[in-house]
Amino acid sequence: MSSANGQVVNTACAGGDAMLSTFIGKLEQNHSLEDALIYSSAAGAATAFSKGLCSLSHIQALIPAIQLEKIKEESFDGTY
């Protein structure tokens, strides 16, 4: 996964509150796991790049910078 680039000015609430709550919120809105991860990563980054709370437009602007890369799938029986 590649993340958004920016200057970190505040890590308070970025990884825990902003990222986790956004991830859960997107899943509750029936978004895919991938979309929830991308959006929550952008929310965490936007929070870290802001002195206070980030704006929704800041999150939206960072979404194109987040890229997921599928590594491999594992089946439930432990085989690949």
C-alpha positions in Angstrom: 0.0 0.0 0.0 1.3 3.5 -0.8 0.1 6.3 1.4 -0.3 10.0 1.0 2.7 12.3 1.3 2.6 15.4 3.4 4.1 17.2 6.4 3.0 15.6 9.6 2.1 18.3 12.1 -0.1 16.4 14.5 -0.4 12.7 15.2 -3.0 12.9 17.9 -6.1 11.0 16.8 -4.7 10.3 13.4 -4.2 6.5 13.5 -6.7 5.6 16.2 -9.7 7.8 16.3 -9.7 9.1 12.7 -8.5 6.0 10.9 -10.4 3.4 12.8 -13.7 5.2 13.1 -13.6 6.0 9.4 -12.9 2.4 8.5 -15.7 1.1 10.6 -18.1 3.8 9.3 -17.4 2.9 5.7 -18.0 -0.8 6.4 -21.3 0.2 8.1 -22.2 2.0 4.9 -21.6 -1.2 3.0 -18.4 -0.1 1.3 -15.9 -2.8 0.3 -13.0 -3.6 2.6 -10.6 -2.0 0.0 -12.6 1.2 -0.2 -12.9 1.4 3.6 -9.1 1.0 3.9 -8.3 3.6 1.3 -10.8 6.2 2.8 -9.6 5.5 6.3 -6.0 5.8 5.3 -6.7 9.2 3.7 -8.6 10.3 6.9 -5.7 9.3 9.1 -3.2 11.1 6.8 -5.4 14.2 6.6 -5.6 14.4 10.3 -1.9 14.0 10.7 -1.3 16.8 8.2 -3.7 19.2 10.0 -3.2 21.3 13.1 -6.7 20.5 14.3 -9.5 18.5 12.7 -9.2 17.8 9.0 -11.9 18.7 6.6 -13.8 16.3 4.4 -12.3 18.0 1.3 -8.8 17.3 2.6 -9.6 13.6 2.9 -11.1 13.6 -0.6 -8.0 15.2 -2.0 -5.7 12.5 -0.5 -7.7 9.5 -1.7 -6.0 9.3 -5.2 -2.6 9.0 -3.5 -3.6 5.8 -1.6 -2.9 2.7 -3.7 -3.6 -0.8 -2.5 -1.5 -3.8 -3.7 -2.8 -7.3 -3.4 0.0 -9.5 -2.2 -1.6 -13.0 -2.1 -4.8 -14.6 -1.0 -4.9 -17.3 1.7 -7.7 -19.8 1.9 -9.4 -20.7 5.1 -7.7 -24.1 5.2 -4.3 -22.4 5.4 -3.2 -23.2 1.8 -2.3 -20.5 -0.7 
